[in-house]
């Protein structure tokens, strides 16, 4: 089958298939005299394996390791278990980061409950003030923003010679 057919069968973009070939995750297909790639059932299986692993959030390096384990039937599966345990830990970290993000967004959403003109929107005002260096409700309850910057208001105000809202 040609690359377009493979893409259609798997739901994978043609450029992504080519990328997986360049990364040597997908074995190189045979080429016709005119240079067209011709894929077989083996490459279809390889691509489906890659796509399944990607759907589980696995990195290309992890997929490469799993493919090597798949090729070596005698390899102890403890390394596979460890790889999956590491992926589970990453998912837990991502879930916690999403929970914190949700709390931040909820705090920001609480700044404007009613319909107003944009000039009177508490959310927009908070975002503008934060961009100007003022404390914001969506980061201060957690001590730091997503970039690791501390939002210690007293320290920042003293450092800048200001009290709250930029007044001396």
C-alpha positions in Angstrom: 0.0 0.0 0.0 1.1 3.6 -0.6 1.7 6.1 2.2 -1.7 7.7 1.6 -3.4 4.4 2.0 -1.4 3.7 5.2 -2.4 7.1 6.5 -6.0 6.5 5.8 -6.0 3.0 7.4 -4.4 4.3 10.6 -5.7 7.9 10.8 -2.1 9.1 10.9 -0.9 12.1 9.0 1.4 11.4 6.1 4.0 13.7 7.4 3.9 12.0 10.8 4.5 8.6 9.1 7.5 10.1 7.3 8.7 11.5 10.6 8.5 8.1 12.3 10.5 6.6 9.5 13.2 9.3 9.9 13.3 8.5 13.6 13.6 4.8 12.8 10.5 3.9 14.8 8.9 2.7 11.6 10.9 0.3 9.4 11.8 1.7 6.0 9.3 0.6 3.3 10.3 -0.8 0.0 10.5 1.8 -2.8 9.2 1.4 -6.3 11.4 2.3 -9.3 9.7 5.7 -9.3 10.5 6.2 -5.6 7.1 5.6 -4.1 7.0 4.0 -0.7 5.2 0.7 -0.5 4.1 -0.4 2.9 3.2 -3.9 4.0 1.3 -5.5 6.9 4.4 -5.4 9.1 4.7 -1.6 8.8 1.0 -1.3 9.3 1.4 -3.2 12.6 4.4 -1.1 13.6 2.6 2.1 13.0 -0.5 0.9 14.9 1.8 0.0 17.8 3.4 3.5 17.7 0.0 5.2 17.6 -1.3 3.1 20.4 1.7 4.0 22.6 1.3 7.7 21.7 -2.4 7.5 22.7 -1.1 6.6 26.1 1.1 9.6 26.2 4.4 7.8 25.8 7.4 9.6 24.5 9.2 8.5 21.3 12.1 7.3 23.4 9.8 5.1 25.5 8.2 3.8 22.3 11.6 3.0 20.9 12.4 1.0 24.1 9.1 -0.8 24.0 9.7 -1.7 20.3 13.2 -3.1 21.3 11.6 -5.2 24.0 9.0 -6.4 21.5 11.8 -7.5 19.1 13.7 -9.3 21.9 11.2 -11.9 23.1 13.6 -13.1 25.8 14.0 -9.8 27.6 12.7 -9.7 31.2 9.5 -7.7 31.4 10.6 -5.9 34.6 12.0 -3.1 32.5 8.7 -2.8 30.7 6.9 -2.7 34.1 9.3 0.1 35.2 8.7 2.1 32.0 4.9 1.9 32.6 5.3 2.8 36.2 7.3 5.9 35.2 4.5 6.8 32.7 1.9 6.4 35.5 4.0 8.8 37.7 4.1 11.3 34.8 0.3 11.1 34.5 -0.1 11.7 38.2 2.1 14.8 37.9 0.2 16.1 34.9 -3.2 15.5 36.8 -1.9 17.5 39.8 -0.7 20.3 37.5 -4.2 20.4 35.9 -5.9 20.4 39.3 -3.8 23.4 40.3 -4.5 25.1 37.0 -8.2 24.6 37.5 -8.0 26.2 40.9 -6.2 29.1 39.4 -8.8 29.6 36.7 -11.6 29.3 39.2 -10.0 32.0 41.4 -9.7 34.2 38.3 -13.3 33.4 37.2 -14.5 34.5 40.6 -13.3 38.0 39.8 -16.2 38.6 37.4 -19.6 36.8 37.9 -21.8 39.2 36.0 -21.9 40.6 32.5 -20.1 43.9 32.3 -18.4 46.1 29.7 -14.8 44.9 29.1 -13.5 48.0 30.9 -15.3 46.8 34.1 -14.5 43.1 33.8 -12.7 41.9 36.9 -11.0 39.1 35.0 -9.5 41.4 32.4 -8.5 43.9 35.1 -6.8 41.2 37.1 -4.9 40.0 34.0 -3.8 43.5 33.1 -2.7 44.2 36.7 -0.7 41.0 36.8 1.0 41.9 33.5 2.0 45.2 35.2 3.6 43.3 38.1 0.7 43.5 40.6 -0.3 40.4 42.6 -3.1 38.3 41.1 -5.6 36.0 42.7 -4.9 33.2 40.3 -1.3 32.8 41.5 -0.9 34.2 44.9 -2.8 31.5 46.8 -0.3 29.0 45.5 2.8 31.0 46.4 4.3 30.9 42.9 3.2 31.3 39.3 3.8 28.7 36.6 7.2 30.2 35.9 8.5 29.7 39.4 8.3 33.4 40.2 7.4 34.2 43.8 4.5 36.6 44.4 5.6 37.8 47.8 3.7 41.1 47.8 5.4 42.8 50.7 8.8 41.9 49.4 8.0 43.1 45.9 6.5 46.4 47.2 9.5 47.1 49.4 11.9 46.3 46.6 10.1 48.7 44.3 9.7 51.4 47.0 5.9 51.0 46.8 3.0 50.0 48.8 0.0 48.2 47.4 -1.3 49.3 44.0 1.9 51.1 43.2 1.4 54.0 45.6 4.4 55.2 47.7 
